[in-house]
């Protein structure tokens, strides 16, 4: 079965940040990304700088304004801080995907456009997502240069030493929205992208003693590897991490990107040595329960405990995951490292309570836990 929009999978994710060069160094050193291409004055682009970085199938673009007149970037960073501006879907035909999305309620940002140079052309179009983000439809089949026109070979000649992260591809991209926006964005994605709701967490499903949230996961109907959870705050005694995000990001936007590995124990060990900070681990009783359960977990539980890796079981499968602390200055965007085992399809719902309690401890330190603050 084929999806009507011709969606093949995720393509690149672009961040707007205060200093693209520093973000690029962090991704190279901490997560093992390669400097694959560069766009800036040297390639004829005068008002912004972009680093195109790759790690196996993951493609990210880190972009900063190099002139205050690039208001699209400066205004984004001024309001939201560093964050994800757009994620993209590789499609068979950009115009077809865009036309179907618009017919079904997609809000246009940019119509189909060919960007070309001597190496061929890239075709792109975009629709709106959340307050200030976009979903891009892209096809690069007719381009033979690096990434896109405007990008040239990387300028960095130095080798950045880092332990191999083993990171492989994007598993899912998550958005945080305001109270009463969850249904709106669920319908928007399902209609405009011909997606379906795959998992729902209602009131009482995800909560700690102090806070709660609602969540739904939408995905491509035909098995194309595109999954998008959406979170909304739910009433609780204290401020939930989703409310904190909305306050600190000054709006709705992308909360985290989950990246797969085939060996999470080695990945987390190496990322920690590379300097990546993770959320604090659950109590010892968490791992004792894993040892006592008959879950068929083949990884060494003591190693999972040593690195604070979370494990959630579902049916015959299970998933292993761990969340970084916020990557930049505000408590907004972070990465998730995930390994799916034996066909697990969930998102770690069994871990939500211990995860959120860990985040709440950090919220307390930031003074963002009490509702009055
Ligand atoms: Fe996730």
Boltz pocket constraint, residues with backbone or C-beta under 6 A from the ligand:
constraints:
  - pocket:
      binder: B
      contacts: [[A, 172], [A, 174], [A, 256], [A, 258], [A, 336], [A, 347]]
      max_distance: 6.0
